[in-house]
Amino acid sequence: MSINLKSVCRFLLLPTAILVSQACERTQNITGPGNNNIVPLPLAANFASIQNNILTPSCAVTGCHVQGGVQPSLEAGLAYNNLVGVTSIGYAPLLRVTPGNPNNSVLYRKITGGNGLGGPMPPGGMLTQAQMDTVRAWILKGAQNDGPPAGTAPTLSQIQAQIITQNCTGCHVGSAPRPNGAPFSLENIDSTYANLVNQRSLRNLKADSIRVVPGRSDLSYLIRLLQGAGEQPTPQMPPLATQNMLSIAQIQQIQGWVDAGAQKN
């Protein structure tokens, strides 16, 4: 999706007087991931994805939020330390990003229209609703410097071999009837992908019960189950009776795969 930006840059954090002195004319087409040798990452509520899909193509552009331009720099490698927990110069005591509180974060308030902090950012072209929602979700989760760098996310093949086959296929295997009444098979990447990604839980019928939501481990019911936070009568997988809860590292591997887009790879 192309966003045409042609306006005078305004720094989201500085007062108007300072902005005028640093004004710059922008005339360029921003097409998102793919420009400037960016390796595409799926839009997800982690900082690697936000940097790749939002900050780099829409904010860290020539003459604006880059080194030597309007500050703070929002370039890769600099943006996180310039945003999270840092007091806004123009809107003190507000922080640019307040972990856990998007409504008290200058960044979120600016990208959603200003909300009492002057005009919206980016100037001349609002982010999509999906992009704004993703930033909000990331802040709500604690605004961590998280997410897999391009090319380093675990693959489904790795997760299948290292975690699922060893911990799940004692029950989730073959055709029905399955051991312990398991409702579907996880015996290979084909069945695992087909039965998890964008599939609603059969036991939890709530709206937030999609097993795996690509790009959103925070919305994926599978992750809650693995963490022991699912719904009764089965709040945890593997089941509590097996005494075989996955380790934090194993769950993080699965989260990494989900946040990188839950691809069949």
N, C-alpha and C positions, 0 to 999 in steps of 0.2 A: 504494500500500500504506500503510495507516494504522498508525502506531506510537503507542500510548497511553502517555504518560509521566506518572506521578504518583508523585513521590518527592521526597526532600530532595536539592537539587543538591549535587554534590560536585565540586570543582574537580580536574580530572585532574592538576594539576601541584603543588598545594600540600599541605603536611602536614595530617593530620587536625585538629590544633588550630585551624589557620587556617580549615579548611573549616567547622567547626562555627560559627564566628563569622560566616561569610558564608552560612549555610544559607538556602534559600528554598524555599517550597512551590510545586511546579509541578503544575498540573492542566489539561492541554490535549491536544488531538489534533493530532499532527503528520502531515500528509498528504504532505509532500515538495514537490517543485517545483510551483509554482502558487500557493502561499501567499505572502502579502506581496508580491504583484505580481512574483514571480520569473518570468522568461522561461525556459521549459523548455529544457534542453540535454541531449542524450543522455548517459548515464553513460559516461564515458571516462576514461582514465588521464592526465588533464591537470588543472591546478589550477582552471581556469575551471569545468569540470564538477564537480569535487569540491566547490568552493565552492557551486555552484548546487544540487547534488543531495544533499549530505551536511552540510556545515558550516552553511549557512544554515537549512535546515529542521529539523535535528536538534540543533544545538549553539547557534547564535546566536539563541536564543529568549528571550522576556521573562523576566528574572530570572536568567538564566544567563550564557553567554559573550557578553555585549554590553557596550557602554560603560556604566559605572555599575553593572554587575552583577559576576558572578564573572569574574575575569581568568584568562587573557588574552581579549580580545575576539576573537571569530572571525567578526565581521561582514565582509561584502564590502568590500574596500579596506584592511582592517586585518589580516585573518587571516594572510596569507602572511608579512608581516614579523614577526608575533608568534609564528610557528611555526618557520620554517626557519632552522636554525643558531643558534637561541636556547636557552640553557641553561635547563633546567627548574628552577624555584625549589625545588620539593620533592624532586626526584630528581637533583640535581647529582651528578656532572658530566654526566649524560645530557642530550642535547639533545631538545627537543620533537620536532623532525624532523631526522634525520641523513641528508642526501642520500646515496642509494645503499645505505643500511643500515636497512631497516624494523625489524629485530629489535633495533636499538639506538636506536629512536625512541620516545619516550614516547607520542606520539599513537597510533602503530600498536599498541603493546603495550596501551594502555588500551582501544581500540575492539575488540580481540580477546579481552578478558577480564581485563585487569589484568596478568597475567603477572609477578607479583611486585611490582607497583606499586599494590597496593590493588585496589578493585573496578573493574568495567568502566564504560565510558562509551559512549553516554549512559546515565544511571541509569534503571533500570526498563525498558529496551528496547534490546537489542543491534541493531546495524546488520545488514543482510543480508550473506550471504557474498559476494555480488557487490560490494557496497559496500566491504567489507573488502579483497577482492582488488584492487579498483581503487586504493585508497589504497596498498596494497603495491606495485603496479605503478608508480604515479607516483613513489614514493620510490626504487624501484630504478632508474628512469630518470634520477634526479638531482634529484628534487623541484623542478623548475623552475616559475617563475611563467608557465605556458604555457596554451595553449588559446585558442580564439577566443571573444571576447565575443559574446553573443547577437546574431545578425543580421549578423556580419561574416565568417563562415567562407566560403571560396570555394565556389562552386556547381559542380556537375558540368558545367553548360553552359559556364562560364568556363574550366574546366580542359580541356574538350573542345576549345574554340576556340583557346585560347592555348598548350596544351602537346601534347595527344594528336594532334590533326589535323596539327600541324606536325612532330611527332617520331616518330609511331608508325604512322600510316596508310599509309606507304610500303610496309609489309609487312602490317599488320593491317587488310585492307580486302577487301570483297567476299566471295564464296563460294569454297570450296576448289576447285582448288589455289591457294594464296596465295603471294606472293613470299617467298622464304627459308623456306618451310615454316611460316609463322605459323599457329598452330592455331585462331585465332578472330579475329573482326572487331572493330575498335574505331573504326569509321567514323562513328558518331553516338552520342548519349547513350543511346539504347535498347540498341544492341549493346554499348557499353562497360559499362553498368550490368549487363546480363544476363550478361556474360562475366567480370566481375571480382568483384562483390559476393557473398560467401558461396560462391564457387566454388573448388574445389580445383585446384591446379596439376596439369597432366598430366605434367610432367617430374619434379617433386619430390613423391614420394608420402608424405613424412613427415607426422606429425600436425599440424605447425605450418605447413602449406603452403597454407592458405586465402589466396587472392589478396588479398581485401579483407575484413577483419573490422570491421564498423561500430563506430565508437567506439574502436577499438584499432589505431592505426597501428603500435604497437610489436609487434603480433602479425600484421600483414599482410605476406604474402610479397611482394606488389608493391613495398612500400617497400624491402625488402631488395634486391630485384632492381635497383631504380632506384639504390640506393646502391652497387651492385657487390658485394653480399654474398650473392648467391644461390648455388644449388648448381650444380656442374658437370653437364652441359657448357655451361650458359648462366648464368653467374654475374651477368650484368649486362644490363639493358635500358635504352635501346636497346643492341644488341649492340656489343661492343668493336670489332668490325671496322668499324663505321660511324664511329668516332671522335666520337660524338655523345652523350656522357653528359649527362644533365640537370644544370642548375645546382642549387646548394643551395637557392636561392630557389624554383625550380620544384618541387623535391621537397617543400619545406616547404608549398607551396600544396596539393599532393596530400595530405600528412599532415593539414593543417587540414581538408580536406574529409572525410577518413576519420574523424578524431577528433570531428567534429561530427555523425557518424552515417551518413556515406556515403549521403546521400539522392540520389534521382533528381530533381535540381532544376536 
